[in-house]
């Protein structure tokens, strides 16, 4: 039976049992972005003698939960006699959207996100936030709840119309657009230009705050050796 595992199980198996990460997508997709230390073994090259250690667990993955290459690869490896095979079923997009490190040439928001935006709690007095918002380059605050889940934003428009004796929750704009850390920068910048938006809030898939991405925040992609 193939064991389907989640992101935390992947990290645990790699850290505690030296599991081998195997991406089974085509080479172009592997070079775009892959999990740190993952080897490239496309599904069509698994037959024969895969260059893997049979004594260590093997974790296979592909793009996302709609991709069926990883379950097929897992079953094939088991058929070839590998006894500890795991399928990271939701794939590398789950990893990238969780703001985790990666290797490859992809220019993603995670490498350009500003991680120190002005933040506020729902019950914070608006009067105490005004000076911080005005002084900040982005000109806005991100409002989060006790679980660090984004609830809204406060910018100059909300400050002008808000009661300074009120709370952040009473004036925040609830429907703020968010993007994931896995978003590619170039198409995002194009969308922001078209929408005349200078900054977007970056969150993980569970809504927790990662930071802000602004049109002036982009920098050249890092090489794999630059990452810690």
MITI-667111 format. One record per residue: x, y, z of N, C-alpha, C in turn; residue in one letter. Coordinates in steps of 0.2 Angstrom, whole numbers, plus 5000, padded with zeros to 4 digits. Each point is the difference from the previous one (the first is absolute). Example, Ala and Ser with C-alpha at 12.3 -4.5 7.8 and 13.67 -1.06 7.14 Angstrom:
<rs>
506649725039499650065000500450065000a/499850054996500450065001499650055003s/
</rs>
This chain:
<rs>
500449945000499650065000500450065000x/499950054996500350064999499850055006x/500550035004499850055005500050074997x/499450035000500050074998500150045006x/500450055000500250045005500050074999x/500050045005499950084999500750035001x/500050065000500650045000500449995007x/499750005005500349995006500349935001x/499749954997500349945000500649994996x/500050044994500650004996500650035004x/499950065003500550035003500349955006x/499549975003500249965006500449944997x/499849974995500449944997500750024997x/500050064997500750024998500450015006x/499850045005500450015006500249955004x/499549955001500249955005500249934997x/499849994993500249934997500350014994x/500350064998500450014994499649984994x/499350015000499649984994500350034994x/499949974994500250024994499450044996x/500150064998499550034996500149994993x/499549984997500049994992499450044997x/500250044995499550034996500049964993x/499449994999499849954994499850044994x/500050075000499850044994500550004995x/499850034994500550014995500650055002x/500550004997500650035002499950085000x/499650024995499950085000499750025007x/499549965002499650025006500549995006x/500449955000500549995006500450065000x/500350024995500550065000499750065002x/499350014998499650065002500050015008x/499949945003500050005008499949935002x/500449995005499949935003500250015008x/499849955004500150005007500749995001x/500350035005500750005001500349935001x/500549984996500349945000499749954996x/499450014997499649954996500449984994x/500049944998500349974994499550004995x/500250004993499550004995500049934997x/499449975000499949934997499350004997x/500050024994499350004996499749935001x/499449994999499649945001500349954994x/500150024994500249964995500749975001x/500450025005500749985001500049965007x/499549985003500049975006500149924999x/499849974994500249934999500749995000x/500249945001500749985000500350015007x/500550035001500350015007500050075002x/499550035003500050075002500650025005x/500350054999500650025004499850035007x/499749955004499750025006500349945005x/500050025006500249965006499449965002x/500049945000499549965002499949995007x/500550025004500050005007499750065003x/499950054996499750075003499350014997x/499650035004499350024997500050044993x/499649994996499950044994499450045000x/500050064999499450054999500050024993x/499449984996499950034994499550055000x/500150054995499550054999500050034993x/499450034998500050034994499750075001x/499650034996499850075000499550025005x/499449975000499550015005499649945001x/499450015003499649945002499649984994x/500050044994499749974994500549964996x/500650005001500549974996500049925003x/500049964995500049935002500749964999x/500550044999500749974999500349975006x/499950045006500349975006499649945002x/499449995000499749935002500249954996x/500150014993500249954996500749985001x/500450055001500749995002500149965006x/499650025005500049965007499949934999x/499449984996499849934999500649974996x/500350034995500549974996500649985005x/500250055004500649985004499849955005x/499449995003499949955004500049934996x/499850004994500049944996500749984998x/500550055000500749994999500449985006x/499649995006500349985006500250055005x/499850064999500150055005499550005006x/500249995006499649985005499750065004x/500350065000499850065003499950064995x/499450004997499850054995499550045003x/500050064999499550055002499950054994x/499350025000499850044995499850075003x/500450054998499850075003499450024995x/499449985001499550014995499850064998x/500150065004499850064998500550044996x/500649975000500550024995500450075002x/500450024996500550055002499650075000x/499550014997499650065001499850015007x/499849955003499950005007500650035004x/500549974999500750025003500150074999x/500050024993500150074998499550055003x/499449985001499550055002500150015008x/500349955003500150015007500750045002x/500350034995500550055001500649965002x/500149944998500649965002500650004994x/500649995002500650014995499949954994x/500350024995500049964994500650014996x/500149964995500650014996499750004993x/500450044995499850014994500050074998x/499850024993500150064998499350045000x/499549985003499450035000500050065005x/499850064997499950065004499350015003x/500049985006499450005004499950055005x/499450025002499950055005500449995006x/500049935002500449985006500750035001x/500350014994500750035000500050085000x/499450035000500050074999499550035005x/499749965005499550035004500350045006x/499750055001500250045006499649975006x/500549985005499749965006499950045006x/500050075000500050045005499450064999x/499449984998499550054998499850035007x/499650065000499750025006499449955001x/499949985006499549955001499650035006x/499349985001499650025005499549945002x/499950005006499449965003499450034999x/499549965000499350024999499850055004x/500250005007499750055005500550055001x/500650014996500450055001499750074998x/500150055004499750074999500350034993x/499650024996500250034994500550065001x/499850045005500550065001500749985002x/500149945002500749985002500349974993x/499749994995500249974994500250054995x/499750065000500050054995500750024998x/500450025005500750024999500449954997x/499949935002500449954997499849994993x/499450004998499849994993500250064996x/500050065002500250054996500850004999x/500449985005500750004999500249944996x/499649954999500249944997500050014992x/500549974997500150014992499349974997x/499749955002499449974997499450045002x/500050045005499550045002499349965002x/500149945003499549965002500249955006x/499549985003500149955005499649944999x/500249945001499749945000499749985006x/499349995000499749985007499949935000x/500249975006500049935001499749985006x/499749945000499749985007500549965004x/499849975005500449975005500449944997x/499849974995500349954996500550024995x/500050074999500450034995499749994993x/499449995000499649994993499850074998x/500150024994499950074998499250015000x/499850055003499350025000499850064995x/500550054999499950054996500650055000x/500050064996500550045000499750075002x/500550055002499850075001500550044996x/499850044996500450044996499850085001x/500250044995499950075001499250015000x/499749974995499350014999499649985007x/500249955003499649985006500250055006x/500650025000500250055005499650064999x/499950034994499650064999499349995002x/499749944999499350005002499949975007x/500549985003499949965006500050055007x/499749975005500050035006500649995004x/500450045002500749995003499949975007x/499450015002499849965007499849934999x/499949984994499749934999500649954999x/499849944999500549954999500249984993x/500649974999500249984994499449964996x/499749965004499449964997499550044997x/499850065003499550044998500150034994x/500650014997500150044994500449964995x/500249945001500449964996499649984993x/500450004995499749974994500149935000x/499449965000500049935001500249964993x/499850024995500149974994500750014996x/500550015004500750014997500249944996x/500350014994500349954996500649975003x/500149935000500649975002500249954995x/500749995001500349954995500449955004x/500249954997500449955004500850014999x/500449985004500750004999500349974993x/499649954998500149964994499950044994x/499750065000499850044994500650024996x/500049994994500650034996500050074999x/500550035001500050085000499850034994x/500349984994499850044994499350014998x/499649945000499350014999499650045005x/500349995007499650045005500250074999x/500650024998500150074999499650034995x/499949964994499550024995499350015002x/499849965004499350015003499950065004x/500550015004500050055005500150074996x/500450004995500050064995499350024997x/499749944998499350014997499550035005x/500149975006499550025005500250065004x/500650034998500250065003500049995008x/500349945002500149985007500850005001x/500250045005500750005002500349945004x/499549985005500249955005499449945000x/500249945001499549955002500349965006x/499549985004500249965006500149934998x/500649975003500249934998499849965006x/499649944999499849965005500149924998x/500149965005500049934999499349984998x/499949944998499349974998499550005005x/500250005007499650005005499850075003x/500250054996499950075001500550045005x/500549965002500450045005500550044996x/500250065003500450054997500749984999x/500350014994500749994998500350075000x/499750054996500250065000499750044994x/500450054997499750044995500550004994x/499650004994500450004994499950074997x/500550044998499950064997500350014993x/499850044996500350004993500750025000x/500250045006500750025000500549955004x/499749945002500349955004500449954997x/500050004993500349944996500750015000x/500449945000500750005000500249944996x/500650004997500249944996499949945003x/499949944997499949945003500649985003x/500049965006500649985003500249934997x/500649995000500249934998499949955005x/500049944999499949955005500550005006x/500650024998500650015005499950065005x/499550054998499950055004499549995006x/499649944999499549995005500349975006x/499750025006500249965006499649945001x/
</rs>
